[in-house]
């Protein structure tokens, strides 16, 4: 059911550029409940770092904007909007930039046999008219949305990417670095809050796995999965949400994503999928 998209495979091979990060702001966030390894802080005081190591700022204002939405979430909770901007005359047709948040946000890497569940809510909007970063050709937009294990190699760096169509997300792709062991989803429309949950399960030998649930609270029925693959938890403490936009935005284009409720848990949450 999953279609190989060469453009996303090419995306997986792109080397991320270094970017400036805003320093984290001090917060008074409450202690984490049992089973939660990290929970982003969407309070006004924690913005824009949100409890990560920092917020990407190098291309903010030129290639993208960031907006705090005090009641922008699906249940009136705070959210953050990342919106691409056209950048005429910029390198790579205005693409190839970091946005979002990243850092070593969990104290330890993942051990073999230790699953971690990354979950958040996202809503997309725009016509998604993009410019290919290599040749400026018109098309959709591609983004590395979540990266776990940056800089650790092909069998430990896990990426959730997306590719847009005219009316929303053409597909998500969960993969290892380089596009290995990928799994693709179906499409999702603009304007709908998506409840996303990912399991990354490192293991010895070829017994690793990763799974993806979108608007699905049934642990035994993932939206997509890959099992029996080499997968290690090296540098899993490093997490990047946003994260690296591959393509530029066309002059008549618009592309934004609203984000809220990001957390990392030690177990699957069947209630993450809202009614």
Protein Blocks (a to p, Z undefined) as FASTA:
>chain_A
ZZcdfklmmmmmpccdddddddddddfbdcddehiabdcdfbfklpcnlopabdcfklgo
jlpccdddfklpfnopacddddddddehiahhhpaiaehjdddfbfbdcdehiacddddd
dddedjhiacdfklopacdddddfbdghehiajklpccddddddfkbcfbacdddehhia
iacdddddehiacdddddddddehjlbccdddehiabfklcfbdcehiacdfehklpcce
hjbcfbdcdfkbccddddehiacdfbdcfklpcZZ
